[in-house]
């Protein structure tokens, strides 16, 4: 759990007998702990979400929600949680099963006071040691250049510096940049440098799902809330637990979904689809977009209050065309990765191939570069990768601009259309959905035109 490590660790005691709760609370308080109690398993789960105790001591046999249910729920959200089980009906088999499921210890009632205190002290020491080890790993990663996302350009390093400075906080981060610039890579980097590094990192592309399905994935749903909802399901906000939840392409969400996201950020709770009771959430939120959200606000497509909630820390990732010096570094890394996947020695690019890649504008950014190199590795003969193995769009001369002072022969209508589509596609950061919107055509028509003009889909 994420309770702060202090000289008085917080302990949540869960039992369905008030007398036992009072006795253990008095004992732990006299021994220097910070005890809290919950009567029954259901109340225990609520207290865990609200208090985030350092340690949990729970009875096994309770009506409705058992100690094993609590153990499974807590461990699903936090694998490092320290849970001690107690029962009057212990057996060797049940004790082994509990420990295998992640319990720190299994103690049989009745127990001596000094025995319980000794176990809880060991549990507290175990938790503190885990936290110290995790902190050391984070510090080691901060000083390890190989752990950094690849790049040496000034603009890229400045973006990473901001990411590193905010990683140790719980602030919401908004990553902005064109498609393929590495927003999810930087989100992972922030997570890995944070105190949440050992917790889940979950992500979703908000533009990839219809609104009804997106809300179910984000917030969860209850049984019977819609056709096909055969059981209760936790949403990704809840499933992320105390980890990080990455909302990619948040600019693609509808106004209705934006209202619900705003509530999560303001109230730190979700209401599953079909439910009436809110559930607390503790995941850190990192959002990303390739849209200009301020412009979307002016158009009435994005809520300003949600934007300001998301934009606590803003990091703008530069497009690859603005960091040409990084193309060789990225190429080397991608070729090495491709070689490892194929069990081969890393390939190298011929000088002509590298020169062509340096001249190309890479509208699809780093993602397009990686795909181009994967293709080249497959198609190239032995030896250095020749320019002929690169996609045609990378090596072909750039199209003449639409507006120029030079006298030219009248271009064909196809030439003008192709140039215009390429211009819009580049300005929209390679996003074909938005390119189709700007052109006023449906996406299927755009794909046919891209195929017709030899532009890779």
Secondary structure, DSSP 8 states (H G I E B T S, - for coil): ------SS-EEEEEES-HHHHHHHHHHHHHTT-EEEEEESHHHHHHHHHHH--SEEEEES--SSS-HHHHHHHHHHH-TT-EEEEEESS--HHHHHHHHHTT-SEEEESS--HHHHHHHHHHHHHHHHHHHHHHHHHHHHHHT-GGGS-S--SHHHHHHHHHHHHHHTS---EEEE--TTSSHHHHHHHHHHHSTTTTS-EEEEETTSS-HHHHHHHHHEE-TTSSTT--S-EE-HHHHTTTSEEEEETGGG--HHHHHHHHHHHHHSEE--BT--S-EE---EEEEEESS-HHHHHHTTSS-HHHHHHHTTEEEE---GGG-GGGHHHHHHHHHHHHHHHHTS----B-HHHHHHHHHS--TTHHHHHHHHHHHHHHH--SSSB-GGGS-HHHHS-----SS-SS------HHHHHHHHHHHHHHHTTT-HHHHHHHHTS-HHHHHHHHHHTT---
